[in-house]
Amino acid sequence: MIIAIAAQFGLTLFQFDIRGAFLCADIDRDIYLKLPPGYEPPPGKTAKLRRSLYGLKQAPSAFHKLFEQWLL
């Protein structure tokens, strides 16, 4: 029904994946990762998370900030 209304009024529809959208948001805190077994980082290096990750406590708020900026 929504598609029919959009077609009737010449509107454009957008679709996005919420799980995938969580991965697009930048996080505003420093979060360092524990590397999986078998992976050895170069000496003096650590793994820092740069973007939000699905299941992360900060993911919903980071996504909300990104979505709010997109709407405005």
All heavy atoms as TSV, in Angstrom:
chain	resi	resn	atom	element	x	y	z
A	1	MET	N	N	0.814	-1.175	0.000
A	1	MET	CA	C	0.000	0.000	0.000
A	1	MET	C	C	0.872	1.259	0.000
A	1	MET	O	O	0.546	2.225	-0.676
A	1	MET	CB	C	-0.917	-0.026	1.219
A	1	MET	CG	C	-1.714	1.200	1.397
A	1	MET	SD	S	-3.397	0.742	1.700
A	1	MET	CE	C	-4.111	2.315	1.853
A	2	ILE	N	N	1.957	1.241	0.764
A	2	ILE	CA	C	2.846	2.403	0.809
A	2	ILE	C	C	3.463	2.658	-0.565
A	2	ILE	O	O	3.584	3.805	-0.993
A	2	ILE	CB	C	3.934	2.202	1.885
A	2	ILE	CG1	C	3.282	2.208	3.268
A	2	ILE	CG2	C	4.995	3.274	1.795
A	2	ILE	CD1	C	4.215	1.895	4.397
A	3	ILE	N	N	3.817	1.599	-1.258
A	3	ILE	CA	C	4.417	1.747	-2.591
A	3	ILE	C	C	3.405	2.365	-3.560
A	3	ILE	O	O	3.747	3.217	-4.365
A	3	ILE	CB	C	4.935	0.385	-3.103
A	3	ILE	CG1	C	6.062	-0.114	-2.198
A	3	ILE	CG2	C	5.406	0.491	-4.541
A	3	ILE	CD1	C	6.530	-1.512	-2.491
A	4	ALA	N	N	2.149	1.958	-3.455
A	4	ALA	CA	C	1.105	2.510	-4.326
A	4	ALA	C	C	0.895	3.999	-4.063
A	4	ALA	O	O	0.755	4.798	-4.995
A	4	ALA	CB	C	-0.205	1.752	-4.123
A	5	ILE	N	N	0.896	4.403	-2.803
A	5	ILE	CA	C	0.733	5.818	-2.458
A	5	ILE	C	C	1.916	6.630	-2.970
A	5	ILE	O	O	1.746	7.714	-3.528
A	5	ILE	CB	C	0.563	5.987	-0.934
A	5	ILE	CG1	C	-0.760	5.359	-0.491
A	5	ILE	CG2	C	0.629	7.456	-0.535
A	5	ILE	CD1	C	-0.919	5.271	1.003
A	6	ALA	N	N	3.134	6.097	-2.793
A	6	ALA	CA	C	4.332	6.791	-3.278
A	6	ALA	C	C	4.288	6.949	-4.797
A	6	ALA	O	O	4.644	8.000	-5.328
A	6	ALA	CB	C	5.580	6.034	-2.848
A	7	ALA	N	N	3.859	5.918	-5.496
A	7	ALA	CA	C	3.769	5.991	-6.957
A	7	ALA	C	C	2.715	7.003	-7.394
A	7	ALA	O	O	2.913	7.754	-8.349
A	7	ALA	CB	C	3.450	4.615	-7.524
A	8	GLN	N	N	1.600	7.049	-6.692
A	8	GLN	CA	C	0.518	7.962	-7.045
A	8	GLN	C	C	0.936	9.425	-6.900
A	8	GLN	O	O	0.609	10.260	-7.724
A	8	GLN	CB	C	-0.695	7.690	-6.169
A	8	GLN	CG	C	-1.896	8.566	-6.498
A	8	GLN	CD	C	-3.081	8.249	-5.603
A	8	GLN	OE1	O	-2.985	7.484	-4.652
A	8	GLN	NE2	N	-4.219	8.838	-5.909
A	9	PHE	N	N	1.697	9.727	-5.852
A	9	PHE	CA	C	2.102	11.106	-5.600
A	9	PHE	C	C	3.506	11.429	-6.100
A	9	PHE	O	O	4.012	12.527	-5.865
A	9	PHE	CB	C	2.002	11.412	-4.101
A	9	PHE	CG	C	0.595	11.443	-3.596
A	9	PHE	CD1	C	0.085	10.394	-2.853
A	9	PHE	CD2	C	-0.243	12.508	-3.886
A	9	PHE	CE1	C	-1.207	10.411	-2.386
A	9	PHE	CE2	C	-1.540	12.540	-3.437
A	9	PHE	CZ	C	-2.038	11.494	-2.686
A	10	GLY	N	N	4.158	10.495	-6.771
A	10	GLY	CA	C	5.494	10.729	-7.301
A	10	GLY	C	C	6.563	10.864	-6.235
A	10	GLY	O	O	7.538	11.600	-6.409
A	11	LEU	N	N	6.388	10.170	-5.116
A	11	LEU	CA	C	7.341	10.246	-4.013
A	11	LEU	C	C	8.464	9.232	-4.198
A	11	LEU	O	O	8.306	8.218	-4.873
A	11	LEU	CB	C	6.626	9.979	-2.681
A	11	LEU	CG	C	5.475	10.933	-2.336
A	11	LEU	CD1	C	4.782	10.453	-1.075
A	11	LEU	CD2	C	5.994	12.349	-2.166
A	12	THR	N	N	9.586	9.504	-3.578
A	12	THR	CA	C	10.725	8.586	-3.606
A	12	THR	C	C	10.783	7.828	-2.288
A	12	THR	O	O	10.681	8.429	-1.218
A	12	THR	CB	C	12.040	9.366	-3.803
A	12	THR	OG1	O	11.931	10.137	-4.993
A	12	THR	CG2	C	13.223	8.435	-3.905
A	13	LEU	N	N	10.949	6.522	-2.355
A	13	LEU	CA	C	11.069	5.691	-1.158
A	13	LEU	C	C	12.531	5.337	-0.919
A	13	LEU	O	O	13.285	5.105	-1.862
A	13	LEU	CB	C	10.252	4.405	-1.311
A	13	LEU	CG	C	8.744	4.557	-1.425
A	13	LEU	CD1	C	8.108	3.194	-1.656
A	13	LEU	CD2	C	8.177	5.209	-0.185
A	14	PHE	N	N	12.916	5.298	0.348
A	14	PHE	CA	C	14.261	4.884	0.735
A	14	PHE	C	C	14.156	3.696	1.672
A	14	PHE	O	O	13.212	3.580	2.446
A	14	PHE	CB	C	14.997	6.015	1.460
A	14	PHE	CG	C	15.284	7.192	0.579
A	14	PHE	CD1	C	14.445	8.293	0.566
A	14	PHE	CD2	C	16.397	7.197	-0.242
A	14	PHE	CE1	C	14.702	9.370	-0.243
A	14	PHE	CE2	C	16.659	8.271	-1.061
A	14	PHE	CZ	C	15.820	9.357	-1.060
A	15	GLN	N	N	15.133	2.832	1.601
A	15	GLN	CA	C	15.163	1.654	2.455
A	15	GLN	C	C	16.576	1.480	2.968
A	15	GLN	O	O	17.543	1.729	2.252
A	15	GLN	CB	C	14.768	0.422	1.644
A	15	GLN	CG	C	14.910	-0.870	2.381
A	15	GLN	CD	C	14.575	-2.063	1.487
A	15	GLN	OE1	O	13.839	-1.947	0.515
A	15	GLN	NE2	N	15.129	-3.197	1.803
A	16	PHE	N	N	16.713	1.083	4.222
A	16	PHE	CA	C	18.039	0.780	4.746
A	16	PHE	C	C	17.938	-0.325	5.778
A	16	PHE	O	O	16.884	-0.568	6.356
A	16	PHE	CB	C	18.729	2.031	5.319
A	16	PHE	CG	C	18.003	2.682	6.462
A	16	PHE	CD1	C	18.330	2.358	7.758
A	16	PHE	CD2	C	17.014	3.613	6.236
A	16	PHE	CE1	C	17.675	2.957	8.817
A	16	PHE	CE2	C	16.357	4.227	7.272
A	16	PHE	CZ	C	16.693	3.891	8.575
A	17	ASP	N	N	19.036	-0.978	5.982
A	17	ASP	CA	C	19.126	-2.103	6.902
A	17	ASP	C	C	19.585	-1.588	8.262
A	17	ASP	O	O	20.669	-1.016	8.375
A	17	ASP	CB	C	20.114	-3.131	6.344
A	17	ASP	CG	C	20.298	-4.325	7.244
A	17	ASP	OD1	O	19.392	-4.631	8.041
A	17	ASP	OD2	O	21.364	-4.955	7.164
A	18	ILE	N	N	18.784	-1.781	9.290
A	18	ILE	CA	C	19.119	-1.258	10.616
A	18	ILE	C	C	20.394	-1.904	11.157
A	18	ILE	O	O	21.244	-1.230	11.700
A	18	ILE	CB	C	17.954	-1.480	11.603
A	18	ILE	CG1	C	16.741	-0.667	11.184
A	18	ILE	CG2	C	18.363	-1.123	13.014
A	18	ILE	CD1	C	16.943	0.825	11.203
A	19	ARG	N	N	20.549	-3.200	11.008
A	19	ARG	CA	C	21.773	-3.847	11.497
A	19	ARG	C	C	23.001	-3.286	10.790
A	19	ARG	O	O	24.014	-3.021	11.396
A	19	ARG	CB	C	21.716	-5.352	11.296
A	19	ARG	CG	C	20.915	-6.041	12.320
A	19	ARG	CD	C	21.116	-7.529	12.209
A	19	ARG	NE	N	20.264	-8.187	13.183
A	19	ARG	CZ	C	20.118	-9.475	13.272
A	19	ARG	NH1	N	20.748	-10.260	12.436
A	19	ARG	NH2	N	19.348	-9.995	14.181
A	20	GLY	N	N	22.898	-3.126	9.492
A	20	GLY	CA	C	24.007	-2.554	8.735
A	20	GLY	C	C	24.232	-1.096	9.069
A	20	GLY	O	O	25.356	-0.604	9.039
A	21	ALA	N	N	23.161	-0.393	9.404
A	21	ALA	CA	C	23.275	1.025	9.739
A	21	ALA	C	C	24.051	1.216	11.031
A	21	ALA	O	O	24.764	2.207	11.189
A	21	ALA	CB	C	21.890	1.641	9.861
A	22	PHE	N	N	23.936	0.293	11.967
A	22	PHE	CA	C	24.712	0.384	13.199
A	22	PHE	C	C	26.208	0.401	12.905
A	22	PHE	O	O	26.980	1.007	13.621
A	22	PHE	CB	C	24.405	-0.788	14.124
A	22	PHE	CG	C	23.194	-0.586	14.999
A	22	PHE	CD1	C	22.438	0.570	14.938
A	22	PHE	CD2	C	22.814	-1.556	15.887
A	22	PHE	CE1	C	21.331	0.761	15.745
A	22	PHE	CE2	C	21.712	-1.383	16.706
A	22	PHE	CZ	C	20.964	-0.223	16.629
A	23	LEU	N	N	26.605	-0.262	11.839
A	23	LEU	CA	C	28.023	-0.357	11.506
A	23	LEU	C	C	28.567	0.918	10.874
A	23	LEU	O	O	29.771	1.080	10.769
A	23	LEU	CB	C	28.262	-1.533	10.560
A	23	LEU	CG	C	27.821	-2.892	11.083
A	23	LEU	CD1	C	28.002	-3.948	10.003
A	23	LEU	CD2	C	28.586	-3.276	12.327
A	24	CYS	N	N	27.708	1.813	10.444
A	24	CYS	CA	C	28.141	3.046	9.780
A	24	CYS	C	C	28.422	4.180	10.742
A	24	CYS	O	O	29.057	5.155	10.379
A	24	CYS	CB	C	27.078	3.497	8.783
A	24	CYS	SG	S	26.838	2.345	7.445
A	25	ALA	N	N	27.926	4.100	11.950
A	25	ALA	CA	C	28.048	5.210	12.893
A	25	ALA	C	C	29.420	5.225	13.564
A	25	ALA	O	O	29.928	4.192	13.988
A	25	ALA	CB	C	26.957	5.105	13.946
A	26	ASP	N	N	30.001	6.414	13.638
A	26	ASP	CA	C	31.255	6.577	14.372
A	26	ASP	C	C	30.959	6.580	15.866
A	26	ASP	O	O	29.901	7.023	16.301
A	26	ASP	CB	C	31.934	7.891	13.992
A	26	ASP	CG	C	32.431	7.890	12.562
A	26	ASP	OD1	O	32.838	6.813	12.090
A	26	ASP	OD2	O	32.405	8.957	11.936
A	27	ILE	N	N	31.908	6.103	16.657
A	27	ILE	CA	C	31.736	6.141	18.103
A	27	ILE	C	C	32.592	7.266	18.662
A	27	ILE	O	O	33.621	7.625	18.096
A	27	ILE	CB	C	32.096	4.791	18.763
A	27	ILE	CG1	C	33.467	4.299	18.341
A	27	ILE	CG2	C	31.053	3.753	18.466
A	27	ILE	CD1	C	33.910	3.045	19.041
A	28	ASP	N	N	32.154	7.830	19.773
A	28	ASP	CA	C	32.845	8.977	20.344
A	28	ASP	C	C	33.701	8.627	21.560
A	28	ASP	O	O	34.141	9.501	22.283
A	28	ASP	CB	C	31.844	10.066	20.701
A	28	ASP	CG	C	30.753	9.585	21.633
A	28	ASP	OD1	O	30.715	8.378	21.927
A	28	ASP	OD2	O	29.934	10.416	22.061
A	29	ARG	N	N	33.945	7.362	21.783
A	29	ARG	CA	C	34.786	6.904	22.900
A	29	ARG	C	C	35.899	6.030	22.361
A	29	ARG	O	O	35.801	5.472	21.274
A	29	ARG	CB	C	33.957	6.082	23.889
A	29	ARG	CG	C	32.872	6.871	24.541
A	29	ARG	CD	C	32.144	6.034	25.535
A	29	ARG	NE	N	31.067	6.823	26.111
A	29	ARG	CZ	C	30.386	6.444	27.144
A	29	ARG	NH1	N	30.635	5.295	27.724
A	29	ARG	NH2	N	29.432	7.209	27.616
A	30	ASP	N	N	36.935	5.912	23.142
A	30	ASP	CA	C	38.026	5.009	22.774
A	30	ASP	C	C	37.698	3.615	23.300
A	30	ASP	O	O	37.549	3.414	24.507
A	30	ASP	CB	C	39.352	5.483	23.366
A	30	ASP	CG	C	39.843	6.756	22.716
A	30	ASP	OD1	O	39.416	7.041	21.584
A	30	ASP	OD2	O	40.648	7.464	23.334
A	31	ILE	N	N	37.563	2.662	22.400
A	31	ILE	CA	C	37.289	1.276	22.761
A	31	ILE	C	C	38.362	0.416	22.113
A	31	ILE	O	O	38.542	0.449	20.892
A	31	ILE	CB	C	35.882	0.838	22.290
A	31	ILE	CG1	C	34.818	1.699	22.965
A	31	ILE	CG2	C	35.655	-0.640	22.590
A	31	ILE	CD1	C	33.412	1.400	22.520
A	32	TYR	N	N	39.078	-0.333	22.939
A	32	TYR	CA	C	40.141	-1.201	22.442
A	32	TYR	C	C	39.659	-2.637	22.480
A	32	TYR	O	O	38.941	-3.050	23.376
A	32	TYR	CB	C	41.399	-1.016	23.288
A	32	TYR	CG	C	41.973	0.370	23.117
A	32	TYR	CD1	C	41.617	1.395	23.981
A	32	TYR	CD2	C	42.836	0.650	22.075
A	32	TYR	CE1	C	42.118	2.673	23.803
A	32	TYR	CE2	C	43.342	1.927	21.887
A	32	TYR	CZ	C	42.979	2.926	22.763
A	32	TYR	OH	O	43.470	4.192	22.583
A	33	LEU	N	N	40.050	-3.406	21.486
A	33	LEU	CA	C	39.572	-4.771	21.317
A	33	LEU	C	C	40.590	-5.790	21.809
A	33	LEU	O	O	41.798	-5.587	21.676
A	33	LEU	CB	C	39.303	-5.049	19.839
A	33	LEU	CG	C	38.314	-4.141	19.149
A	33	LEU	CD1	C	38.314	-4.422	17.661
A	33	LEU	CD2	C	36.939	-4.343	19.727
A	34	LYS	N	N	40.067	-6.882	22.326
A	34	LYS	CA	C	40.903	-8.036	22.625
A	34	LYS	C	C	40.920	-8.873	21.350
A	34	LYS	O	O	39.866	-9.240	20.831
A	34	LYS	CB	C	40.315	-8.833	23.785
A	34	LYS	CG	C	41.147	-10.008	24.178
A	34	LYS	CD	C	40.522	-10.709	25.374
A	34	LYS	CE	C	41.356	-11.907	25.763
A	34	LYS	NZ	N	40.735	-12.650	26.877
A	35	LEU	N	N	42.092	-9.135	20.839
A	35	LEU	CA	C	42.205	-9.835	19.560
A	35	LEU	C	C	41.879	-11.317	19.703
A	35	LEU	O	O	42.118	-11.915	20.755
A	35	LEU	CB	C	43.605	-9.642	18.998
A	35	LEU	CG	C	43.962	-8.187	18.692
A	35	LEU	CD1	C	45.417	-8.089	18.268
A	35	LEU	CD2	C	43.065	-7.635	17.618
A	36	PRO	N	N	41.355	-11.929	18.651
A	36	PRO	CA	C	41.017	-13.353	18.705
A	36	PRO	C	C	42.272	-14.212	18.817
A	36	PRO	O	O	43.363	-13.791	18.420
A	36	PRO	CB	C	40.294	-13.603	17.382
A	36	PRO	CG	C	40.672	-12.488	16.493
A	36	PRO	CD	C	41.012	-11.326	17.370
A	37	PRO	N	N	42.110	-15.418	19.339
A	37	PRO	CA	C	43.258	-16.314	19.454
A	37	PRO	C	C	43.893	-16.585	18.091
A	37	PRO	O	O	43.199	-16.717	17.086
A	37	PRO	CB	C	42.666	-17.610	20.027
A	37	PRO	CG	C	41.352	-17.229	20.597
A	37	PRO	CD	C	40.889	-16.025	19.856
A	38	GLY	N	N	45.200	-16.627	18.070
A	38	GLY	CA	C	45.913	-16.918	16.835
A	38	GLY	C	C	46.349	-15.682	16.074
A	38	GLY	O	O	47.122	-15.768	15.130
A	39	TYR	N	N	45.855	-14.514	16.450
A	39	TYR	CA	C	46.254	-13.288	15.771
A	39	TYR	C	C	47.225	-12.526	16.656
A	39	TYR	O	O	46.907	-12.179	17.784
A	39	TYR	CB	C	45.051	-12.411	15.452
A	39	TYR	CG	C	45.437	-11.151	14.716
A	39	TYR	CD1	C	45.712	-11.178	13.357
A	39	TYR	CD2	C	45.565	-9.945	15.388
A	39	TYR	CE1	C	46.085	-10.032	12.680
A	39	TYR	CE2	C	45.936	-8.798	14.725
A	39	TYR	CZ	C	46.199	-8.844	13.359
A	39	TYR	OH	O	46.584	-7.705	12.702
A	40	GLU	N	N	48.390	-12.285	16.159
A	40	GLU	CA	C	49.412	-11.550	16.889
A	40	GLU	C	C	49.628	-10.201	16.218
A	40	GLU	O	O	50.068	-10.140	15.069
A	40	GLU	CB	C	50.727	-12.340	16.921
A	40	GLU	CG	C	50.661	-13.631	17.716
A	40	GLU	CD	C	50.415	-13.389	19.197
A	40	GLU	OE1	O	50.902	-12.383	19.737
A	40	GLU	OE2	O	49.714	-14.213	19.806
A	41	PRO	N	N	49.322	-9.107	16.909
A	41	PRO	CA	C	49.548	-7.791	16.301
A	41	PRO	C	C	51.042	-7.470	16.264
A	41	PRO	O	O	51.828	-8.065	16.992
A	41	PRO	CB	C	48.815	-6.846	17.253
A	41	PRO	CG	C	48.864	-7.538	18.565
A	41	PRO	CD	C	48.783	-9.012	18.245
A	42	PRO	N	N	51.433	-6.541	15.420
A	42	PRO	CA	C	52.831	-6.114	15.414
A	42	PRO	C	C	53.215	-5.554	16.783
A	42	PRO	O	O	52.362	-5.028	17.499
A	42	PRO	CB	C	52.870	-5.012	14.352
A	42	PRO	CG	C	51.666	-5.233	13.506
A	42	PRO	CD	C	50.649	-5.871	14.401
A	43	PRO	N	N	54.472	-5.643	17.165
A	43	PRO	CA	C	54.901	-5.133	18.484
A	43	PRO	C	C	54.565	-3.656	18.651
A	43	PRO	O	O	54.749	-2.850	17.755
A	43	PRO	CB	C	56.419	-5.340	18.468
A	43	PRO	CG	C	56.658	-6.390	17.435
A	43	PRO	CD	C	55.577	-6.249	16.424
A	44	GLY	N	N	54.005	-3.316	19.804
A	44	GLY	CA	C	53.659	-1.937	20.108
A	44	GLY	C	C	52.338	-1.473	19.516
A	44	GLY	O	O	51.992	-0.303	19.619
A	45	LYS	N	N	51.587	-2.356	18.891
A	45	LYS	CA	C	50.309	-1.993	18.272
A	45	LYS	C	C	49.148	-2.581	19.068
A	45	LYS	O	O	49.272	-3.624	19.702
A	45	LYS	CB	C	50.220	-2.507	16.828
A	45	LYS	CG	C	51.290	-1.969	15.915
A	45	LYS	CD	C	50.970	-0.549	15.537
A	45	LYS	CE	C	52.023	-0.055	14.548
A	45	LYS	NZ	N	51.722	1.251	14.033
A	46	THR	N	N	47.997	-1.884	19.032
A	46	THR	CA	C	46.774	-2.388	19.645
A	46	THR	C	C	45.642	-2.282	18.625
A	46	THR	O	O	45.802	-1.652	17.583
A	46	THR	CB	C	46.383	-1.566	20.893
A	46	THR	OG1	O	46.186	-0.213	20.505
A	46	THR	CG2	C	47.448	-1.647	21.966
A	47	ALA	N	N	44.520	-2.866	18.937
A	47	ALA	CA	C	43.361	-2.803	18.054
A	47	ALA	C	C	42.335	-1.856	18.673
A	47	ALA	O	O	41.839	-2.091	19.764
A	47	ALA	CB	C	42.762	-4.184	17.861
A	48	LYS	N	N	42.039	-0.762	17.969
A	48	LYS	CA	C	41.078	0.231	18.442
A	48	LYS	C	C	39.867	0.215	17.520
A	48	LYS	O	O	39.997	0.239	16.299
A	48	LYS	CB	C	41.720	1.617	18.447
A	48	LYS	CG	C	40.824	2.705	18.952
A	48	LYS	CD	C	41.545	4.040	18.937
A	48	LYS	CE	C	40.605	5.156	19.310
A	48	LYS	NZ	N	41.257	6.462	19.190
A	49	LEU	N	N	38.698	0.196	18.119
A	49	LEU	CA	C	37.451	0.191	17.356
A	49	LEU	C	C	37.161	1.609	16.874
A	49	LEU	O	O	37.161	2.549	17.656
A	49	LEU	CB	C	36.311	-0.313	18.250
A	49	LEU	CG	C	34.993	-0.618	17.585
A	49	LEU	CD1	C	35.148	-1.728	16.555
A	49	LEU	CD2	C	33.978	-1.032	18.630
A	50	ARG	N	N	36.950	1.766	15.566
A	50	ARG	CA	C	36.699	3.098	14.997
A	50	ARG	C	C	35.222	3.350	14.724
A	50	ARG	O	O	34.780	4.479	14.722
A	50	ARG	CB	C	37.475	3.276	13.693
A	50	ARG	CG	C	38.970	3.273	13.909
A	50	ARG	CD	C	39.724	3.637	12.668
A	50	ARG	NE	N	39.256	2.870	11.524
A	50	ARG	CZ	C	39.479	3.226	10.271
A	50	ARG	NH1	N	40.155	4.299	10.005
A	50	ARG	NH2	N	39.037	2.483	9.280
A	51	ARG	N	N	34.476	2.303	14.464
A	51	ARG	CA	C	33.053	2.455	14.150
A	51	ARG	C	C	32.222	1.582	15.088
A	51	ARG	O	O	32.716	0.649	15.698
A	51	ARG	CB	C	32.788	2.073	12.704
A	51	ARG	CG	C	33.516	2.972	11.741
A	51	ARG	CD	C	32.763	3.053	10.462
A	51	ARG	NE	N	33.439	3.967	9.563
A	51	ARG	CZ	C	32.894	5.081	9.135
A	51	ARG	NH1	N	31.700	5.397	9.520
A	51	ARG	NH2	N	33.548	5.860	8.309
A	52	SER	N	N	30.966	1.911	15.140
A	52	SER	CA	C	30.052	1.182	16.003
A	52	SER	C	C	29.925	-0.272	15.550
A	52	SER	O	O	30.116	-0.589	14.377
A	52	SER	CB	C	28.686	1.858	15.964
A	52	SER	OG	O	27.810	1.229	16.838
A	53	LEU	N	N	29.564	-1.122	16.455
A	53	LEU	CA	C	29.453	-2.544	16.189
A	53	LEU	C	C	28.107	-3.019	16.720
A	53	LEU	O	O	27.702	-2.625	17.818
A	53	LEU	CB	C	30.596	-3.261	16.907
A	53	LEU	CG	C	30.928	-4.676	16.550
A	53	LEU	CD1	C	31.345	-4.767	15.093
A	53	LEU	CD2	C	32.056	-5.179	17.423
A	54	TYR	N	N	27.388	-3.828	15.948
A	54	TYR	CA	C	26.091	-4.322	16.392
A	54	TYR	C	C	26.280	-5.126	17.675
A	54	TYR	O	O	27.136	-5.985	17.763
A	54	TYR	CB	C	25.449	-5.190	15.306
A	54	TYR	CG	C	24.048	-5.598	15.647
A	54	TYR	CD1	C	23.012	-4.682	15.561
A	54	TYR	CD2	C	23.749	-6.879	16.061
A	54	TYR	CE1	C	21.720	-5.034	15.870
A	54	TYR	CE2	C	22.461	-7.246	16.376
A	54	TYR	CZ	C	21.450	-6.323	16.280
A	54	TYR	OH	O	20.173	-6.679	16.593
A	55	GLY	N	N	25.497	-4.822	18.691
A	55	GLY	CA	C	25.615	-5.488	19.978
A	55	GLY	C	C	26.412	-4.689	20.990
A	55	GLY	O	O	26.411	-4.997	22.170
A	56	LEU	N	N	27.090	-3.644	20.548
A	56	LEU	CA	C	27.843	-2.765	21.435
A	56	LEU	C	C	26.859	-1.885	22.201
A	56	LEU	O	O	25.862	-1.431	21.646
A	56	LEU	CB	C	28.790	-1.907	20.596
A	56	LEU	CG	C	29.849	-1.094	21.297
A	56	LEU	CD1	C	30.863	-2.021	21.966
A	56	LEU	CD2	C	30.572	-0.219	20.286
A	57	LYS	N	N	27.126	-1.628	23.482
A	57	LYS	CA	C	26.205	-0.824	24.283
A	57	LYS	C	C	26.006	0.574	23.714
A	57	LYS	O	O	24.939	1.147	23.828
A	57	LYS	CB	C	26.699	-0.722	25.726
A	57	LYS	CG	C	26.566	-1.994	26.507
A	57	LYS	CD	C	27.030	-1.789	27.928
A	57	LYS	CE	C	26.919	-3.071	28.725
A	57	LYS	NZ	N	27.341	-2.865	30.114
A	58	GLN	N	N	27.036	1.136	23.098
A	58	GLN	CA	C	26.958	2.490	22.563
A	58	GLN	C	C	26.352	2.541	21.156
A	58	GLN	O	O	26.137	3.615	20.614
A	58	GLN	CB	C	28.349	3.130	22.510
A	58	GLN	CG	C	28.962	3.384	23.854
A	58	GLN	CD	C	29.723	2.184	24.392
A	58	GLN	OE1	O	29.682	1.101	23.834
A	58	GLN	NE2	N	30.416	2.369	25.498
A	59	ALA	N	N	26.081	1.396	20.538
A	59	ALA	CA	C	25.618	1.344	19.152
A	59	ALA	C	C	24.295	2.083	18.927
A	59	ALA	O	O	24.187	2.858	17.981
A	59	ALA	CB	C	25.515	-0.099	18.674
A	60	PRO	N	N	23.270	1.892	19.762
A	60	PRO	CA	C	22.012	2.604	19.502
A	60	PRO	C	C	22.153	4.125	19.558
A	60	PRO	O	O	21.612	4.837	18.721
A	60	PRO	CB	C	21.068	2.099	20.597
A	60	PRO	CG	C	21.612	0.781	20.986
A	60	PRO	CD	C	23.102	0.905	20.837
A	61	SER	N	N	22.893	4.635	20.542
A	61	SER	CA	C	23.027	6.089	20.636
A	61	SER	C	C	23.875	6.635	19.489
A	61	SER	O	O	23.588	7.717	18.960
A	61	SER	CB	C	23.613	6.502	21.987
A	61	SER	OG	O	24.920	6.004	22.143
A	62	ALA	N	N	24.908	5.909	19.065
A	62	ALA	CA	C	25.731	6.344	17.938
A	62	ALA	C	C	24.903	6.350	16.658
A	62	ALA	O	O	24.988	7.283	15.849
A	62	ALA	CB	C	26.947	5.434	17.786
A	63	PHE	N	N	24.066	5.326	16.478
A	63	PHE	CA	C	23.202	5.278	15.302
A	63	PHE	C	C	22.182	6.414	15.335
A	63	PHE	O	O	21.903	7.041	14.323
A	63	PHE	CB	C	22.488	3.931	15.204
A	63	PHE	CG	C	21.431	3.913	14.145
A	63	PHE	CD1	C	21.771	3.924	12.805
A	63	PHE	CD2	C	20.084	3.914	14.487
A	63	PHE	CE1	C	20.798	3.923	11.824
A	63	PHE	CE2	C	19.114	3.917	13.510
A	63	PHE	CZ	C	19.463	3.922	12.178
A	64	HIS	N	N	21.628	6.677	16.506
A	64	HIS	CA	C	20.635	7.748	16.621
A	64	HIS	C	C	21.248	9.093	16.238
A	64	HIS	O	O	20.615	9.894	15.546
A	64	HIS	CB	C	20.081	7.801	18.046
A	64	HIS	CG	C	19.025	8.839	18.227
A	64	HIS	ND1	N	19.307	10.100	18.680
A	64	HIS	CD2	C	17.698	8.801	17.986
A	64	HIS	CE1	C	18.200	10.807	18.722
A	64	HIS	NE2	N	17.204	10.039	18.311
A	65	LYS	N	N	22.468	9.368	16.678
A	65	LYS	CA	C	23.146	10.615	16.311
A	65	LYS	C	C	23.344	10.702	14.799
A	65	LYS	O	O	23.106	11.741	14.190
A	65	LYS	CB	C	24.498	10.718	17.013
A	65	LYS	CG	C	24.402	11.018	18.479
A	65	LYS	CD	C	25.790	11.069	19.095
A	65	LYS	CE	C	25.728	11.154	20.594
A	65	LYS	NZ	N	27.064	11.112	21.193
A	66	LEU	N	N	23.774	9.616	14.192
A	66	LEU	CA	C	23.992	9.585	12.752
A	66	LEU	C	C	22.673	9.781	11.995
A	66	LEU	O	O	22.590	10.575	11.063
A	66	LEU	CB	C	24.632	8.261	12.331
A	66	LEU	CG	C	24.859	8.062	10.845
A	66	LEU	CD1	C	25.953	9.001	10.352
A	66	LEU	CD2	C	25.230	6.628	10.559
A	67	PHE	N	N	21.635	9.109	12.428
A	67	PHE	CA	C	20.325	9.202	11.781
A	67	PHE	C	C	19.737	10.598	11.934
A	67	PHE	O	O	19.160	11.157	10.991
A	67	PHE	CB	C	19.383	8.142	12.367
A	67	PHE	CG	C	18.082	8.025	11.646
A	67	PHE	CD1	C	18.049	7.601	10.331
A	67	PHE	CD2	C	16.894	8.334	12.284
A	67	PHE	CE1	C	16.846	7.484	9.646
A	67	PHE	CE2	C	15.690	8.218	11.617
A	67	PHE	CZ	C	15.667	7.798	10.287
A	68	GLU	N	N	19.907	11.198	13.108
A	68	GLU	CA	C	19.415	12.547	13.346
A	68	GLU	C	C	20.114	13.561	12.451
A	68	GLU	O	O	19.486	14.452	11.890
A	68	GLU	CB	C	19.631	12.909	14.814
A	68	GLU	CG	C	19.013	14.213	15.240
A	68	GLU	CD	C	19.212	14.458	16.711
A	68	GLU	OE1	O	20.379	14.454	17.175
A	68	GLU	OE2	O	18.206	14.664	17.406
A	69	GLN	N	N	21.431	13.399	12.260
A	69	GLN	CA	C	22.175	14.289	11.362
A	69	GLN	C	C	21.695	14.107	9.918
A	69	GLN	O	O	21.618	15.070	9.173
A	69	GLN	CB	C	23.668	14.001	11.443
A	69	GLN	CG	C	24.297	14.436	12.731
A	69	GLN	CD	C	25.747	13.983	12.838
A	69	GLN	OE1	O	26.235	13.269	11.978
A	69	GLN	NE2	N	26.410	14.375	13.906
A	70	TRP	N	N	21.384	12.890	9.539
A	70	TRP	CA	C	20.926	12.606	8.182
A	70	TRP	C	C	19.573	13.245	7.909
A	70	TRP	O	O	19.322	13.759	6.830
A	70	TRP	CB	C	20.867	11.100	7.967
A	70	TRP	CG	C	20.467	10.706	6.586
A	70	TRP	CD1	C	21.231	10.722	5.461
A	70	TRP	CD2	C	19.179	10.230	6.186
A	70	TRP	NE1	N	20.507	10.285	4.393
A	70	TRP	CE2	C	19.233	9.981	4.803
A	70	TRP	CE3	C	17.987	9.993	6.850
A	70	TRP	CZ2	C	18.159	9.515	4.096
A	70	TRP	CZ3	C	16.904	9.538	6.135
A	70	TRP	CH2	C	17.004	9.295	4.768
A	71	LEU	N	N	18.688	13.242	8.933
A	71	LEU	CA	C	17.368	13.820	8.758
A	71	LEU	C	C	17.405	15.339	8.678
A	71	LEU	O	O	16.615	15.951	7.983
A	71	LEU	CB	C	16.443	13.403	9.916
A	71	LEU	CG	C	15.963	11.966	9.904
A	71	LEU	CD1	C	15.131	11.701	11.149
A	71	LEU	CD2	C	15.146	11.674	8.659
A	72	LEU	N	N	18.329	15.940	9.420
A	72	LEU	CA	C	18.387	17.408	9.437
A	72	LEU	C	C	19.302	17.860	8.393
A	72	LEU	O	O	19.575	18.369	7.597
A	72	LEU	CB	C	18.884	17.911	10.798
A	72	LEU	CG	C	17.998	17.512	11.971
A	72	LEU	CD1	C	18.633	17.980	13.262
A	72	LEU	CD2	C	16.608	18.093	11.845
